[in-house]
Amino acid sequence: MSSADATTAGVVFDGSGLGEWTDEERFSVTAERIAEYAAATNDPIAAHRNGEVAPPVFAVVPVFTSMAPAALSVAPVELLMKLVHGEQDFLFHRPIRPGDELVVRAKPIGYVGRPNGSTVVVYAETRDAAGELVNEQWMTAFFRKVDAGPGEGEAAPEHRITDADRAGEPAARVTALIDKDQTFRYSPASGDPMPIHLDDEIAQMAGLPGIINHGLCTMAFTSWAALTELADSQTARLRRLAVRFAKPVLPGQEITTTFWPTGSADSGVRAYAFETEAAGQIAITDGRVEFN
């Protein structure tokens, strides 16, 4: 097997695309688009709802159309229907605000295979018109039931939760309802048209019980839970937000997110591990949130 590709049962992942940037895309931020996203994620923070400052997970909106092409420059395009969002990790340099003219690009940085599925890690950066970093993101694309072999390149940064984290006293616990129409509101607000979130029949053909909530929408719920409970709703204090998507959440389900204090490598940073439960199962795990 060459270092440039991996073949398993006729599936070829091409490592020659690693490190290759997508074309730059530009995104103009408006207060209306920010407010629409906040409303679509049931965000209670006034500065988000009135469009003054973007909710943290809004950061994925400008880069969304760059992520899949970057992943599919390594994985075969015919595997698109096997792609699910495995992990997401945001590193925030400053919040996004209305009037920002953003420049975004993405590149695949590594892939690895396992018998139950293969992952491609995509790194994306968002800069402002002056070239200053606004945020960095690592998206792990998971291709179900495809083994790409040993792979190559870099892994995403670590954010695993430990048994020691869970053994501590929770700092906060927040329960929220995923509305029946949540996916139909989130899809236009985020620019994510994937039919598994909008069409029961297509979702069932993909092996799902029916329409599932967007993972990033569920992640957005955890972000405002963390901000309201742990940071006095001050978005500018958020430094990092990372999760692994473990199980789908269905419209109409309640979710409960539990935060535990955990260690941080940097002084002056408060870090928390978290998990989100829905219908008795862990839907989001390996959550990490850090505040300045």
C-alpha angles and dihedrals in degrees: 000000000000124000088241097062146013125212127198121165091341096312115125125197110193115215093187089087094061112120094015112131122223117235113283115262127198127219128188113210119218131184088236093057091047092050092047091054093047091050091048090056097044089243110178097195109114096214089056096044093051094045099247095125131006121251110249098252090051082082088082093061098076092047098039097100091049097053103068095045089052092051092045092053084073103028120055114266091232088068092066093108090054092055119110130167106261105175139354128198125182125193109192123206093174137340122271114249135188112276094035114138103207130198116201138182137164140201136187111245105179148351137199135180134223130176093256095045148320131250133215117194116213122193118203132184131199120202132179126237090275092055096252118143113254098176144339125217139193115200119188112206113203119204108202121232095356122119113203094181126237095333129194144237130051133332124225117263114279122257105157121160115227136209087246089059092052092047092064128087110275115249091206143351122201128187121197137168123241101217123231090244096040097114093048090055096041097049097066093036092054100033092238110137098174106149096219085076095048110029123057094200095052091045091053091048086056089056097259126129090242138295110356129200117257108262090226090053090055088046089053089056089055091049095057090042089056094045096048096044102034109024108033089252091291104148094187090066093063112104105166139010121181135167145166116222107227107167134007120258118221126219110263094032126121118232127203120200120197122196125200127187111248138174126283129205092215127067115237092029122111112208132192133187117214146180132194122215128200126179092348095308132100106251098173123028138165088044118171129180126180130192132192 
